[in-house]
């Protein structure tokens, strides 16, 4: 909850900060002392009961300095974030002014405004009412919205705006068509000119054009004057100001030429009604196309929101009732019928089915679900009926969190945006200055009629300038790119990760749970002559069932999976560091490493070839003796994920080095690296040593991305330039990461890199077009080509070019919706059984099997 900043005199800026971690009066004293040490603070009062600090000072106190002072004293200030929907922004200059207005509010730490989403994100300790007032004082409208929640009011407003634009465009086009016929037709077609002169005459034609143009400008075109002229009066001109000034200049000049021609110098009596009317019509066309394109940039979010079912079949008091999803509570039993979407996150209690989870993971193959399986809200049940116990509902569901993450990423700014912000702040005033200079130069040095040339060229400069394209260049690409990523199961928690990921030179990957499945399975079982696989596995599993060790469980799971009946076990004995022995079904069974076999007097040479192969694969074997005879060689390993080979090949194709960081011994790690083509191995790293390993790799290669899934990966994820968490991992790892791979598929890493490169490339294309367009065409509109080539740019053509520039940027960004990650030549399947591979560590296998 936002703490209010109370209004005071202009000389004071009181703030109320929440403080966490205080437990006694001594804490209060330390916090007050720390706050009073901040420059500008005159008084600080801390309340232990409410856990709040009130700070008063002269002038504006630096918010960051207060937070730093509290944190250095050993306490914490919880971060607060306010989301605002902003109405009335039309160009990049508007964005800069809204950001500046929000940043001026005492207590604001940072303010980011996004033209494409029409949202502002404000961090700091402030009263939301003060933020709304600051935006309104800057000439725009604002209201508080919930981050990550669908904003029905904004959606309704945008729909109404699109309808109004379509209506106004139709009216403007209908009124402009006769003007073009009367004016341009008489210039281009002699027959039309003769017809006008023989019938209504030139003065009547001008009067008709005046009437129609007046309707165009002040009925469908009134939006430009209602916004643009007040902004100009505040000395904060925007795109609407350029349109308003340009069209009014052409209109007023024509008005004088029509009704008071004696006021103009001889030879300058001309009208430009068609220019004013066509400019308004073309810009309305551009706005309409822009509104439609903007709607498509947020389609990914809209589709995600649309995946949330509205109704759930809930078992209440022994009866089945249909409830709104918002009314479902954790612990409720929910029935999901064939073909329906799962309404909540939960655990299957009854039934079996396959569920399409592609909307979460990006993986097209349905996943089998049975009692005990977890399910995610929004996924699609296939043919079976399921009874699910709700574990997460509403904003706590995975789908709601995905929507929240995508919206936060879409609202963020990339480092590349900094240059755009600096330019656009002064762009519109600079254009107006250029237009003024154009008018003066043509008036003084231009040929006759100089006044007409001056007016036409100044209007062309005002109309052709397009800060809209610059303002939309970055956010639209971010919106479409992050939305496409969400559809692929790649979530960018921070938009800046898009740019950072592209610049990475090396990818460091945790082994267990990332490259491998993360749990041991029985990978090898070779039996000696005279024994059968089923009998050996059943007896060995029966003995290992007495142990809770993961390797023992892997052997038991293999026997269970094969449907084997385990014999009774007696006289179980564990020899620490060597192995175990017991009687299974009345027959003596001994299991352990090679040294245990030697201590029992058994020679393992018959399995030498198999042992050599296992050693090459980084596995350490166990041996089994049954009834006094060497019966089998066994290996349990953490298998490589089926997707890892193609994923690492994909990273290599993108020009990246791949390093693996693991706590396993060097032999095991090297065996995995050989199979997958990993460039560098950092083995035998303790959990606390991963951060140092990341730092060393950064020094060697440069910018680094780290991929992990466990709690012990969180510090390394945070230390890396970009952290990528496998979504099937722990919440701690996901919170520390910049990018989340929902599928748990390592191929998502290569997809994330490829999408990053495509998105940043798209942004650069947009920025190049936006800047090059203005840099090249504004001088042409001013008339720099006229002395050498006699070329001038008509205001009508300028209006068309301006309208198309924003549409071009939006259209280019929308190409990212069709992004497909590059396919590997001869790619391996990314699903199915994992590749049997190295054990968790050879040391772990050389232990008691119990």
C-alpha positions, 0 to 999 in steps of 0.5 A, a space after each residue: 500500500 502506498 504511504 501518503 505524502 501529505 501536502 505542506 508548504 512549498 518549502 517543505 516536502 514531508 514523506 511517510 516511509 514504511 520501515 521493516 525490521 524494527 523491534 524495540 525503542 533502540 531501533 527507533 532511535 537508530 532509524 531516526 538518527 540515520 534519517 536526520 543525517 540525510 542532507 535536507 532533513 530537518 526532522 524525523 519521527 519514527 513510530 514503532 507501532 505503525 512501523 512508519 517514519 515521517 520525514 520533513 525537510 526543506 526543499 525536495 529530499 532525495 528519496 534514494 538517500 532516505 532509503 539508503 540511510 535506513 538500509 545502512 542502519 540495518 533496516 528495510 524499506 519495502 518497495 512500492 509501485 503504483 501503476 497509472 493508466 494515462 490518457 491523451 498522450 499522442 507522441 514521444 514528447 508527451 511521454 517525456 512530459 508525463 515522466 517529468 511531471 511524475 518525477 517532480 512529485 516528492 517521494 518518487 524514486 523512478 517513473 517510466 511511461 510507455 506510449 504503446 501501453 499508455 501506462 506509467 509505472 511509478 516507484 516510491 512512497 507517494 500518495 496516488 492522488 498526488 501522481 494523478 494530479 501531477 499528470 493532470 497538471 501536465 495536461 493529461 488524464 490519469 487513473 490508478 490501475 492494478 498491475 497485471 490485472 485486465 483494465 476493462 476501462 482502458 480497453 473500453 476507452 480504446 475501443 470507443 476511440 477506434 470507433 470515433 476515429 473511424 467515424 471521424 475519418 469517414 466524415 473528414 474524407 466525405 467533406 474533403 473529397 469535394 474540396 480536392 475536386 474543386 481545387 486540385 481538379 481545377 489545377 490538374 484538369 482544364 475541363 474541370 477548371 472551365 466548368 467551375 468558371 462557367 458555372 459557379 465562378 472562382 469566388 464561389 468555389 473558394 467560399 464552398 471550400 471554406 465552408 467544407 474545410 471549416 467543417 473538416 477542421 472543427 468537427 472531425 479535426 477538433 481533437 488536434 486543436 483541443 489538445 494541441 493549442 492548450 499544450 502550446 499555451 503551456 509551452 509544452 507543444 506536442 504532435 497535436 500542436 504541430 498539426 494544429 499550428 500547421 493546418 490553422 496557418 494554411 486555413 487562416 491564410 486562405 481565409 484572408 485570401 478569400 474574404 480580405 484579399 486586399 490585406 495580402 501583397 499583390 501576387 500572394 492571393 492563393 488558397 490552401 483549403 485543400 492542404 488543411 483538409 487533406 492534412 487532417 484527413 490523412 492524419 486521422 487515417 494514420 491515427 486510425 491505422 495506428 490504433 488498429 496496429 496498437 491493438 494487435 501489439 497487445 494481442 498476446 496479453 489479451 490471449 493470455 487473459 482470454 485463457 482464464 475460464 470464467 466458470 468453475 464446477 465446484 463441489 460444495 456441501 455434497 452438490 455440484 455448483 457452477 461458480 464464478 472463478 473469482 469465488 473459488 477458494 483454495 481447498 475447493 474440489 473442482 471438476 474439469 470435464 473433457 474439453 474444458 479449461 482448468 480454472 485454477 491451479 491444483 492437484 488431481 485427486 481423481 481421474 486421469 487425462 492428458 492436458 494441453 499445457 502449450 499455453 504455459 510451456 510452449 510445448 505442443 505435446 499433451 502431458 499425462 495427468 493422474 492422481 497426485 499430478 499438478 495442473 495449471 489454470 488455463 490449460 486444456 483438458 483432453 478426454 478424461 474427467 478430473 477432480 482437482 483440489 484447488 491450491 492457487 486461485 485468482 492472482 496467485 495462479 501461474 497464469 495470473 503471474 505470467 500475465 503480470 510478468 509480461 505486462 511488467 516487461 512490456 512497460 519497462 524501458 531498455 537502455 537503448 531508449 535513453 537516447 530517444 528520450 533525450 532527443 524527443 524531449 526537445 524534438 517538437 520545440 525544435 521542429 517549431 523553431 525550424 518551421 519559424 526559421 523556414 518561414 522567415 528565410 522564404 519570406 526574405 529570400 524566396 521568389 515571388 510570391 514569397 509569402 505564399 512560399 513561406 507559408 506553404 513550406 513552414 506548414 510542410 515542416 510542421 506537418 512532416 515531423 513525426 515524434 510518434 514514430 520515435 516514441 513508438 519505435 522501442 515500446 511496440 517492439 518490446 510489447 510484441 517481442 515479450 508477448 511472442 516470448 510468452 507464447 513460446 514459454 519464454 517469460 522476460 521478467 524485465 524488458 531490459 533483459 531483451 537487450 542484455 541477453 543479446 549482448 551475452 558472449 557466454 552461457 553458463 549452465 548448471 548441470 543438475 536439473 538444467 542439463 540433466 533431469 535432476 533425479 537419478 534413474 537406472 541406466 545400465 544393468 548388465 547380467 552374467 551368464 546364468 542370470 536373468 534381468 528380471 530376477 536380478 533386478 527384483 532381488 537387488 531392488 528388494 534389498 535397496 528398498 530398505 534404503 531411502 538414498 536416491 540411488 536406491 530409490 532409482 533402482 526400486 523405481 525401475 523394478 516397479 516400472 517393469 512390474 516386478 514382484 519383490 521378494 521378502 528381505 531378511 538379515 539386512 546389513 550395511 557396510 559403510 562406504 562399501 555396500 549392503 547385503 541381505 537375504 532376498 527370497 532366501 538367497 544371499 545378495 551383496 551390492 556395492 562398489 568394486 572395492 566391496 567386491 574385492 573385499 568379498 573375494 569376487 573378481 569383477 574382470 568379467 564386466 571389465 568392458 562394460 565398466 570401461 564404457 561406463 567410465 568413459 560416460 562418467 559413471 561409476 558402477 555398482 556390482 551385485 553378487 547373488 547366491 555367491 556368484 557375480 551376477 550383475 553390473 549396475 549404473 544409476 545416473 542423472 540422465 541428460 534431458 532429451 532437449 539439451 543436445 539440440 539446445 546447446 547446438 542452437 547456442 553455438 549456432 548463435 555464436 555463443 560459448 557454453 560453459 557448464 558449472 557443476 558440483 560433480 567431479 571432473 570426470 563425470 562433468 567432462 563426460 557430459 561435456 563431450 556428449 553435448 559439445 560444451 566448450 568449458 567445464 567448471 567442475 567440483 564447485 560447491 554451492 557457495 562457489 557458483 558466484 565466484 565461478 560466474 565472476 571468473 567466466 565473466 572475466 574470461 569471456 565478457 557478458 554472461 548469461 547463467 541458466 539454473 533451477 535450484 535454490 543454490 543457483 539463485 545467487 549465481 542467477 543474480 550475479 550474472 548479467 542475465 539470469 535464466 531460470 528453468 520454470 520447473 525449478 524453485 520459486 527462489 531461482 525464478 525470483 532471482 532470474 531475469 528470464 523464466 523458461 516455463 517448459 523446463 526445456 533447455 531449448 528455451 535458452 536458445 529460443 530466448 537468445 534468438 528472440 532477443 536478437 530479433 527484437 533488438 534488431 527490430 527496435 534498431 530498424 524502427 529507430 533508424 527509420 524514425 530518426 532517418 525519416 525526420 532527419 532527411 524529410 524535415 530539411 526537404 520540407 523546408 525547401 533545401 532542394 529548391 535552389 538546386 533542383 526546384 523541388 518543394 514538398 507539398 504539405 499534403 504529401 508531408 501529411 501522408 508521409 507523416 501518417 505512414 511513418 508511425 504505421 510503418 514502425 508499428 507494422 515492422 514491430 508486428 512482424 515479431 508476432 511471426 517469429 520462429 526460432 531457427 530450427 536445427 539442421 537434423 534436429 533431435 526430438 526435444 521430447 521423450 526419454 533422456 539420454 542416459 548419462 553421468 551419475 550425480 557423482 562417482 563419490 556418491 556411488 562409492 558408498 553403502 547402497 543402503 
